[in-house]
Amino acid sequence: MSSLVDIFGEPITYVPHGGTATTVSAVVTRQPSQVQSTNGMAFALNTMEIEVSRDDVPTVVERMDKVRFPRHVGDANTQEFTVTKIVSEDPGLSALAGHIRLMVTA
């Protein structure tokens, strides 16, 4: 049985901290740049979310793991993003791989 990631995913490069880069399938939710404000200073925040299979990415190190994929659909070049937060986890059933949703920032 195919999962959402298998059906709707696109290839991205996942680089675990201290590990080897690998190509995995991910559903990428591209969001427009957002403005964040801290101590009266405003700055642009480029946040996106990816959903990957737990089989492909069994462990995640927040703020250390990296991913590479095109910022916009159809771009020829990829951009590197840092995995900043685990947004949600679905452990899945024994016969089906679970998924993990990650927030990534440029």
The first five atom37 places (N, CA, C, CB, O) and aatype in JSON, in Angstrom:
{
  "aatype": [12, 15, 15, 10, 19, 3, 9, 13, 7, 6, 14, 9, 16, 18, 19, 14, 8, 7, 7, 16, 0, 16, 16, 19, 15, 0, 19, 19, 16, 1, 5, 14, 15, 5, 19, 5, 15, 16, 2, 7, 12, 0, 13, 0, 10, 2, 16, 12, 6, 9, 6, 19, 15, 1, 3, 3, 19, 14, 16, 19, 19, 6, 1, 12, 3, 11, 19, 1, 13, 14, 1, 8, 19, 7, 3, 0, 2, 16, 5, 6, 13, 16, 19, 16, 11, 9, 19, 15, 6, 3, 14, 7, 10, 15, 0, 10, 0, 7, 8, 9, 1, 10, 12, 19, 16, 0],
  "atom_mask": [
    [1, 1, 1, 1, 1],
    [1, 1, 1, 1, 1],
    [1, 1, 1, 1, 1],
    [1, 1, 1, 1, 1],
    [1, 1, 1, 1, 1],
    [1, 1, 1, 1, 1],
    [1, 1, 1, 1, 1],
    [1, 1, 1, 1, 1],
    [1, 1, 1, 0, 1],
    [1, 1, 1, 1, 1],
    [1, 1, 1, 1, 1],
    [1, 1, 1, 1, 1],
    [1, 1, 1, 1, 1],
    [1, 1, 1, 1, 1],
    [1, 1, 1, 1, 1],
    [1, 1, 1, 1, 1],
    [1, 1, 1, 1, 1],
    [1, 1, 1, 0, 1],
    [1, 1, 1, 0, 1],
    [1, 1, 1, 1, 1],
    [1, 1, 1, 1, 1],
    [1, 1, 1, 1, 1],
    [1, 1, 1, 1, 1],
    [1, 1, 1, 1, 1],
    [1, 1, 1, 1, 1],
    [1, 1, 1, 1, 1],
    [1, 1, 1, 1, 1],
    [1, 1, 1, 1, 1],
    [1, 1, 1, 1, 1],
    [1, 1, 1, 1, 1],
    [1, 1, 1, 1, 1],
    [1, 1, 1, 1, 1],
    [1, 1, 1, 1, 1],
    [1, 1, 1, 1, 1],
    [1, 1, 1, 1, 1],
    [1, 1, 1, 1, 1],
    [1, 1, 1, 1, 1],
    [1, 1, 1, 1, 1],
    [1, 1, 1, 1, 1],
    [1, 1, 1, 0, 1],
    [1, 1, 1, 1, 1],
    [1, 1, 1, 1, 1],
    [1, 1, 1, 1, 1],
    [1, 1, 1, 1, 1],
    [1, 1, 1, 1, 1],
    [1, 1, 1, 1, 1],
    [1, 1, 1, 1, 1],
    [1, 1, 1, 1, 1],
    [1, 1, 1, 1, 1],
    [1, 1, 1, 1, 1],
    [1, 1, 1, 1, 1],
    [1, 1, 1, 1, 1],
    [1, 1, 1, 1, 1],
    [1, 1, 1, 1, 1],
    [1, 1, 1, 1, 1],
    [1, 1, 1, 1, 1],
    [1, 1, 1, 1, 1],
    [1, 1, 1, 1, 1],
    [1, 1, 1, 1, 1],
    [1, 1, 1, 1, 1],
    [1, 1, 1, 1, 1],
    [1, 1, 1, 1, 1],
    [1, 1, 1, 1, 1],
    [1, 1, 1, 1, 1],
    [1, 1, 1, 1, 1],
    [1, 1, 1, 1, 1],
    [1, 1, 1, 1, 1],
    [1, 1, 1, 1, 1],
    [1, 1, 1, 1, 1],
    [1, 1, 1, 1, 1],
    [1, 1, 1, 1, 1],
    [1, 1, 1, 1, 1],
    [1, 1, 1, 1, 1],
    [1, 1, 1, 0, 1],
    [1, 1, 1, 1, 1],
    [1, 1, 1, 1, 1],
    [1, 1, 1, 1, 1],
    [1, 1, 1, 1, 1],
    [1, 1, 1, 1, 1],
    [1, 1, 1, 1, 1],
    [1, 1, 1, 1, 1],
    [1, 1, 1, 1, 1],
    [1, 1, 1, 1, 1],
    [1, 1, 1, 1, 1],
    [1, 1, 1, 1, 1],
    [1, 1, 1, 1, 1],
    [1, 1, 1, 1, 1],
    [1, 1, 1, 1, 1],
    [1, 1, 1, 1, 1],
    [1, 1, 1, 1, 1],
    [1, 1, 1, 1, 1],
    [1, 1, 1, 0, 1],
    [1, 1, 1, 1, 1],
    [1, 1, 1, 1, 1],
    [1, 1, 1, 1, 1],
    [1, 1, 1, 1, 1],
    [1, 1, 1, 1, 1],
    [1, 1, 1, 0, 1],
    [1, 1, 1, 1, 1],
    [1, 1, 1, 1, 1],
    [1, 1, 1, 1, 1],
    [1, 1, 1, 1, 1],
    [1, 1, 1, 1, 1],
    [1, 1, 1, 1, 1],
    [1, 1, 1, 1, 1],
    [1, 1, 1, 1, 1]
  ],
  "atom_positions": [
    [[0.84, -1.18, 0.0], [0.0, 0.0, 0.0], [0.89, 1.24, 0.0], [-0.96, 0.0, 1.22], [1.83, 1.34, 0.79]],
    [[0.6, 2.18, -0.87], [1.39, 3.41, -0.98], [0.93, 4.43, 0.04], [1.29, 3.99, -2.39], [-0.25, 4.5, 0.39]],
    [[1.87, 5.22, 0.52], [1.55, 6.29, 1.47], [1.46, 7.61, 0.73], [2.62, 6.37, 2.6], [1.79, 7.7, -0.45]],
    [[1.0, 8.65, 1.43], [0.94, 10.0, 0.83], [2.3, 10.45, 0.34], [0.4, 11.0, 1.85], [2.41, 11.07, -0.71]],
    [[3.33, 10.14, 1.11], [4.69, 10.53, 0.73], [5.09, 9.83, -0.57], [5.7, 10.2, 1.85], [5.71, 10.44, -1.44]],
    [[4.73, 8.55, -0.7], [5.05, 7.82, -1.92], [4.31, 8.39, -3.13], [4.7, 6.35, -1.76], [4.88, 8.47, -4.22]],
    [[3.05, 8.79, -2.94], [2.22, 9.25, -4.05], [2.52, 10.7, -4.42], [0.75, 9.11, -3.69], [2.68, 11.02, -5.6]],
    [[2.59, 11.58, -3.42], [2.71, 13.02, -3.68], [4.1, 13.59, -3.42], [1.72, 13.75, -2.85], [4.33, 14.78, -3.65]],
    [[5.0, 12.79, -2.94], [6.32, 13.28, -2.58], [7.2, 13.64, -3.77], [0.0, 0.0, 0.0], [6.95, 13.22, -4.9]],
    [[8.22, 14.41, -3.48], [9.24, 14.76, -4.47], [10.59, 14.39, -3.87], [9.19, 16.3, -4.85], [10.73, 14.33, -2.65]],
    [[11.58, 14.14, -4.71], [12.89, 13.78, -4.15], [13.57, 14.98, -3.51], [13.78, 13.2, -5.25], [13.65, 16.06, -4.09]],
    [[14.07, 14.78, -2.29], [14.88, 15.78, -1.6], [16.13, 15.08, -1.08], [14.08, 16.47, -0.42], [16.19, 13.85, -1.05]],
    [[17.12, 15.86, -0.69], [18.33, 15.29, -0.08], [18.26, 15.55, 1.42], [19.63, 15.92, -0.71], [18.12, 16.69, 1.86]],
    [[18.36, 14.47, 2.2], [18.37, 14.57, 3.66], [19.78, 14.32, 4.14], [17.37, 13.57, 4.32], [20.39, 13.31, 3.79]],
    [[20.31, 15.24, 4.95], [21.68, 15.13, 5.46], [21.63, 15.07, 6.99], [22.57, 16.33, 4.99], [21.54, 16.1, 7.65]],
    [[21.68, 13.86, 7.56], [21.67, 13.75, 9.01], [22.98, 14.26, 9.6], [21.41, 12.3, 9.45], [24.04, 14.12, 8.98]],
    [[22.9, 14.84, 10.8], [24.1, 15.36, 11.45], [25.13, 14.24, 11.61], [23.75, 15.98, 12.83], [24.85, 13.21, 12.23]],
    [[26.31, 14.45, 11.06], [27.37, 13.46, 11.16], [27.18, 12.25, 10.27], [0.0, 0.0, 0.0], [27.93, 11.28, 10.37]],
    [[26.17, 12.29, 9.39], [25.89, 11.14, 8.53], [26.08, 11.45, 7.06], [0.0, 0.0, 0.0], [26.63, 12.49, 6.69]],
    [[25.62, 10.55, 6.25], [25.77, 10.65, 4.8], [24.47, 11.12, 4.16], [26.19, 9.3, 4.21], [23.39, 10.65, 4.52]],
    [[24.58, 12.04, 3.22], [23.4, 12.55, 2.51], [22.74, 11.41, 1.74], [23.8, 13.69, 1.55], [23.41, 10.55, 1.16]],
    [[21.41, 11.43, 1.74], [20.65, 10.42, 1.01], [19.42, 11.07, 0.39], [20.24, 9.25, 1.95], [18.88, 12.04, 0.91]],
    [[18.98, 10.52, -0.73], [17.78, 11.03, -1.39], [16.58, 10.28, -0.85], [17.88, 10.88, -2.94], [16.55, 9.05, -0.83]],
    [[15.58, 11.04, -0.39], [14.34, 10.47, 0.13], [13.17, 11.19, -0.54], [14.26, 10.6, 1.69], [13.34, 12.25, -1.13]],
    [[11.99, 10.6, -0.44], [10.78, 11.23, -0.95], [10.13, 12.02, 0.18], [9.8, 10.16, -1.54], [10.05, 11.54, 1.31]],
    [[9.66, 13.24, -0.13], [9.04, 14.09, 0.89], [7.91, 14.9, 0.28], [10.09, 15.02, 1.54], [7.99, 15.33, -0.87]],
    [[6.87, 15.11, 1.06], [5.84, 16.07, 0.69], [6.31, 17.4, 1.25], [4.4, 15.65, 1.24], [6.47, 17.55, 2.47]],
    [[6.54, 18.37, 0.37], [7.07, 19.68, 0.78], [5.93, 20.69, 0.77], [8.23, 20.14, -0.17], [5.27, 20.88, -0.25]],
    [[5.71, 21.34, 1.91], [4.72, 22.41, 2.01], [5.48, 23.72, 1.98], [3.83, 22.28, 3.32], [6.12, 24.12, 2.96]],
    [[5.41, 24.38, 0.84], [6.14, 25.64, 0.66], [5.27, 26.79, 1.13], [6.56, 25.84, -0.82], [4.15, 26.97, 0.64]],
    [[5.77, 27.55, 2.07], [5.03, 28.68, 2.62], [5.77, 29.97, 2.27], [4.87, 28.54, 4.17], [6.99, 29.98, 2.18]],
    [[5.01, 31.06, 2.07], [5.68, 32.33, 1.78], [6.49, 32.81, 2.98], [4.66, 33.39, 1.38], [6.23, 32.4, 4.11]],
    [[7.46, 33.66, 2.72], [8.26, 34.23, 3.8], [7.35, 34.93, 4.8], [9.31, 35.21, 3.24], [6.37, 35.56, 4.43]],
    [[7.71, 34.8, 6.07], [6.94, 35.43, 7.14], [7.84, 36.42, 7.85], [6.37, 34.37, 8.13], [9.06, 36.26, 7.86]],
    [[7.24, 37.44, 8.43], [8.0, 38.42, 9.19], [7.91, 38.07, 10.67], [7.48, 39.87, 8.93], [6.82, 37.9, 11.22]],
    [[9.07, 37.96, 11.29], [9.15, 37.66, 12.73], [9.73, 38.88, 13.41], [10.02, 36.38, 13.01], [10.57, 39.58, 12.85]],
    [[9.28, 39.13, 14.63], [9.75, 40.29, 15.38], [10.27, 39.85, 16.74], [8.63, 41.34, 15.54], [9.6, 39.11, 17.47]],
    [[11.47, 40.32, 17.08], [12.07, 40.04, 18.38], [12.76, 41.3, 18.88], [13.07, 38.84, 18.31], [13.57, 41.88, 18.17]],
    [[12.44, 41.72, 20.08], [13.05, 42.91, 20.69], [12.97, 44.13, 19.78], [14.5, 42.63, 21.05], [13.93, 44.9, 19.68]],
    [[11.85, 44.3, 19.12], [11.65, 45.46, 18.27], [12.34, 45.38, 16.91], [0.0, 0.0, 0.0], [12.27, 46.33, 16.13]],
    [[12.99, 44.27, 16.63], [13.67, 44.08, 15.34], [12.84, 43.11, 14.5], [15.13, 43.53, 15.54], [12.46, 42.04, 14.98]],
    [[12.55, 43.47, 13.27], [11.79, 42.6, 12.36], [12.74, 41.97, 11.35], [10.67, 43.4, 11.65], [13.68, 42.61, 10.88]],
    [[12.48, 40.72, 11.03], [13.3, 40.03, 10.02], [12.45, 38.98, 9.32], [14.56, 39.38, 10.67], [11.45, 38.5, 9.86]],
    [[12.87, 38.64, 8.09], [12.15, 37.65, 7.3], [12.51, 36.25, 7.78], [12.46, 37.81, 5.8], [13.67, 35.96, 8.08]],
    [[11.51, 35.39, 7.85], [11.71, 34.01, 8.25], [11.18, 33.12, 7.13], [11.02, 33.7, 9.61], [9.99, 33.16, 6.82]],
    [[12.05, 32.33, 6.54], [11.65, 31.43, 5.46], [11.44, 30.03, 6.04], [12.73, 31.4, 4.32], [12.39, 29.26, 6.2]],
    [[10.19, 29.73, 6.35], [9.86, 28.47, 6.99], [9.06, 27.59, 6.03], [9.08, 28.7, 8.28], [8.15, 28.06, 5.35]],
    [[9.41, 26.33, 5.98], [8.67, 25.36, 5.19], [8.54, 24.1, 6.03], [9.37, 25.07, 3.82], [9.24, 23.93, 7.03]],
    [[7.65, 23.2, 5.61], [7.51, 21.93, 6.29], [7.66, 20.8, 5.28], [6.15, 21.83, 7.02], [7.26, 20.92, 4.12]],
    [[8.24, 19.71, 5.76], [8.36, 18.51, 4.93], [7.79, 17.34, 5.72], [9.85, 18.25, 4.51], [7.86, 17.31, 6.95]],
    [[7.25, 16.38, 5.0], [6.78, 15.14, 5.62], [7.52, 13.99, 4.95], [5.23, 14.98, 5.49], [7.5, 13.85, 3.73]],
    [[8.16, 13.18, 5.77], [8.97, 12.07, 5.27], [8.57, 10.79, 6.0], [10.47, 12.35, 5.45], [7.96, 10.83, 7.06]],
    [[8.93, 9.66, 5.4], [8.67, 8.36, 6.01], [9.67, 8.11, 7.12], [8.75, 7.24, 4.96], [10.85, 8.44, 7.0]],
    [[9.21, 7.52, 8.22], [10.09, 7.14, 9.33], [11.1, 6.09, 8.88], [9.26, 6.61, 10.52], [12.2, 6.01, 9.43]],
    [[10.74, 5.28, 7.88], [11.69, 4.3, 7.35], [12.89, 5.0, 6.71], [11.0, 3.37, 6.32], [14.02, 4.52, 6.81]],
    [[12.64, 6.13, 6.04], [13.72, 6.88, 5.38], [14.52, 7.72, 6.35], [13.14, 7.77, 4.29], [15.73, 7.88, 6.19]],
    [[13.85, 8.26, 7.37], [14.5, 9.15, 8.35], [14.13, 8.65, 9.76], [14.06, 10.66, 8.14], [13.22, 9.19, 10.38]],
    [[14.83, 7.64, 10.25], [14.46, 7.05, 11.55], [14.78, 7.94, 12.76], [15.16, 5.74, 11.72], [14.11, 7.85, 13.78]],
    [[15.8, 8.8, 12.65], [16.13, 9.71, 13.74], [16.34, 11.12, 13.18], [17.4, 9.24, 14.5], [16.77, 11.3, 12.05]],
    [[16.01, 12.1, 14.01], [16.15, 13.5, 13.62], [16.88, 14.24, 14.72], [14.76, 14.14, 13.34], [16.55, 14.08, 15.9]],
    [[17.86, 15.05, 14.35], [18.55, 15.92, 15.32], [18.18, 17.36, 14.95], [20.13, 15.69, 15.3], [18.7, 17.92, 13.99]],
    [[17.26, 17.94, 15.75], [16.82, 19.31, 15.48], [17.99, 20.27, 15.52], [15.75, 19.73, 16.49], [18.9, 20.14, 16.35]],
    [[17.97, 21.23, 14.61], [18.97, 22.29, 14.46], [20.32, 21.78, 13.94], [19.17, 22.98, 15.78], [21.25, 22.57, 13.79]],
    [[20.42, 20.49, 13.67], [21.69, 19.94, 13.17], [21.51, 19.26, 11.81], [22.25, 18.93, 14.18], [22.39, 19.37, 10.95]],
    [[20.39, 18.56, 11.6], [20.15, 17.9, 10.32], [19.84, 18.96, 9.27], [18.99, 16.88, 10.42], [19.32, 20.03, 9.58]],
    [[20.15, 18.65, 8.01], [19.92, 19.56, 6.89], [19.13, 18.84, 5.81], [21.27, 20.09, 6.31], [19.13, 17.61, 5.74]],
    [[18.45, 19.61, 4.98], [17.77, 19.09, 3.8], [18.04, 20.03, 2.64], [16.24, 18.92, 4.05], [18.27, 21.22, 2.82]],
    [[18.01, 19.46, 1.43], [18.2, 20.28, 0.22], [17.09, 19.95, -0.77], [19.61, 20.04, -0.41], [16.83, 18.79, -1.09]],
    [[16.45, 21.01, -1.26], [15.42, 20.87, -2.3], [15.19, 22.26, -2.9], [14.09, 20.27, -1.7], [15.6, 23.26, -2.32]],
    [[14.54, 22.33, -4.08], [14.26, 23.65, -4.68], [13.29, 24.45, -3.82], [13.7, 23.48, -6.1], [12.3, 23.92, -3.33]],
    [[13.57, 25.72, -3.65], [12.69, 26.59, -2.87], [11.31, 26.68, -3.52], [13.3, 28.01, -2.72], [10.29, 26.67, -2.83]],
    [[11.28, 26.77, -4.85], [10.03, 26.87, -5.59], [9.9, 25.68, -6.53], [9.96, 28.21, -6.39], [10.9, 25.18, -7.04]],
    [[8.69, 25.22, -6.75], [8.46, 24.12, -7.69], [8.98, 24.53, -9.05], [6.95, 23.73, -7.76], [8.67, 25.62, -9.53]],
    [[9.77, 23.68, -9.67], [10.29, 23.96, -11.0], [11.67, 24.6, -11.01], [0.0, 0.0, 0.0], [12.29, 24.69, -12.07]],
    [[12.16, 25.06, -9.85], [13.51, 25.64, -9.8], [14.53, 24.55, -10.13], [13.81, 26.26, -8.39], [14.39, 23.4, -9.71]],
    [[15.55, 24.92, -10.87], [16.6, 23.97, -11.22], [17.59, 23.78, -10.08], [17.34, 24.43, -12.48], [18.15, 22.69, -9.91]],
    [[17.8, 24.82, -9.29], [18.79, 24.77, -8.21], [18.12, 24.42, -6.88], [19.53, 26.1, -8.08], [16.96, 24.75, -6.64]],
    [[18.88, 23.74, -6.03], [18.38, 23.42, -4.7], [18.95, 24.4, -3.69], [18.74, 21.96, -4.31], [19.96, 25.05, -3.94]],
    [[18.27, 24.49, -2.56], [18.72, 25.34, -1.46], [18.8, 24.48, -0.21], [17.76, 26.57, -1.24], [18.0, 23.55, -0.04]],
    [[19.74, 24.78, 0.67], [19.87, 24.03, 1.9], [19.04, 24.67, 3.01], [21.35, 23.93, 2.32], [19.04, 25.89, 3.18]],
    [[18.33, 23.82, 3.76], [17.52, 24.24, 4.88], [17.95, 23.46, 6.11], [16.0, 24.04, 4.58], [18.46, 22.34, 5.99]],
    [[17.75, 24.03, 7.29], [18.04, 23.36, 8.55], [16.74, 22.84, 9.15], [18.76, 24.33, 9.54], [15.74, 23.55, 9.18]],
    [[16.76, 21.6, 9.63], [15.61, 21.04, 10.32], [15.57, 21.7, 11.7], [15.7, 19.47, 10.42], [16.44, 21.46, 12.53]],
    [[14.55, 22.52, 11.94], [14.49, 23.27, 13.19], [13.57, 22.66, 14.23], [14.06, 24.66, 12.92], [13.75, 22.88, 15.43]],
    [[12.57, 21.87, 13.79], [11.6, 21.38, 14.77], [10.85, 20.17, 14.22], [10.61, 22.5, 15.14], [10.52, 20.12, 13.03]],
    [[10.59, 19.21, 15.09], [9.68, 18.12, 14.77], [8.28, 18.65, 15.05], [9.99, 16.81, 15.59], [7.94, 18.93, 16.2]],
    [[7.46, 18.78, 14.02], [6.12, 19.34, 14.17], [5.15, 18.26, 14.65], [5.63, 19.94, 12.84], [4.36, 18.49, 15.57]],
    [[5.21, 17.09, 14.03], [4.33, 16.0, 14.45], [4.92, 14.67, 14.0], [2.91, 16.18, 13.87], [5.74, 14.61, 13.08]],
    [[4.49, 13.61, 14.68], [4.95, 12.27, 14.34], [3.74, 11.33, 14.29], [6.0, 11.76, 15.37], [2.86, 11.41, 15.14]],
    [[3.72, 10.46, 13.3], [2.71, 9.43, 13.18], [3.46, 8.11, 13.14], [1.8, 9.62, 11.9], [4.09, 7.78, 12.13]],
    [[3.4, 7.33, 14.22], [4.19, 6.1, 14.26], [3.75, 5.07, 13.24], [4.12, 5.51, 15.63], [4.53, 4.17, 12.91]],
    [[2.52, 5.16, 12.73], [2.04, 4.21, 11.73], [1.7, 2.87, 12.34], [0.0, 0.0, 0.0], [1.85, 2.65, 13.54]],
    [[1.24, 1.98, 11.5], [0.91, 0.62, 11.92], [2.11, -0.26, 11.66], [-0.35, 0.09, 11.18], [3.05, 0.15, 10.99]],
    [[2.07, -1.46, 12.19], [3.22, -2.36, 12.02], [3.5, -2.66, 10.55], [2.99, -3.66, 12.77], [4.65, -2.85, 10.17]],
    [[2.46, -2.71, 9.73], [2.65, -3.03, 8.31], [2.97, -1.8, 7.46], [1.41, -3.71, 7.76], [3.46, -1.93, 6.34]],
    [[2.7, -0.62, 8.0], [2.92, 0.61, 7.23], [3.9, 1.51, 7.98], [1.58, 1.36, 6.98], [3.87, 1.61, 9.21]],
    [[4.76, 2.15, 7.24], [5.73, 3.06, 7.85], [5.01, 4.3, 8.37], [6.83, 3.46, 6.83], [4.04, 4.76, 7.77]],
    [[5.47, 4.82, 9.49], [4.94, 6.07, 10.01], [5.55, 7.24, 9.27], [0.0, 0.0, 0.0], [6.47, 7.08, 8.47]],
    [[5.04, 8.43, 9.56], [5.54, 9.65, 8.94], [5.94, 10.63, 10.02], [4.5, 10.28, 8.01], [5.48, 10.55, 11.16]],
    [[6.8, 11.55, 9.65], [7.21, 12.61, 10.55], [7.18, 13.91, 9.77], [8.64, 12.34, 11.15], [7.66, 13.98, 8.64]],
    [[6.6, 14.96, 10.4], [6.53, 16.29, 9.77], [7.55, 17.18, 10.45], [5.09, 16.91, 9.88], [7.59, 17.27, 11.68]],
    [[8.39, 17.83, 9.64], [9.49, 18.63, 10.15], [9.38, 20.07, 9.63], [10.84, 18.01, 9.74], [9.05, 20.3, 8.47]],
    [[9.68, 21.04, 10.51], [9.79, 22.43, 10.1], [11.24, 22.65, 9.69], [9.34, 23.42, 11.26], [12.17, 22.26, 10.4]],
    [[11.43, 23.29, 8.53], [12.78, 23.6, 8.07], [12.87, 25.08, 7.74], [13.15, 22.73, 6.84], [11.9, 25.67, 7.26]],
    [[14.03, 25.69, 7.99], [14.23, 27.1, 7.71], [15.51, 27.3, 6.91], [14.29, 27.91, 9.02], [16.47, 26.54, 7.02]],
    [[15.48, 28.36, 6.1], [16.65, 28.68, 5.26], [17.69, 29.36, 6.09], [16.25, 29.56, 4.07], [18.76, 29.72, 5.58]]
  ]
}
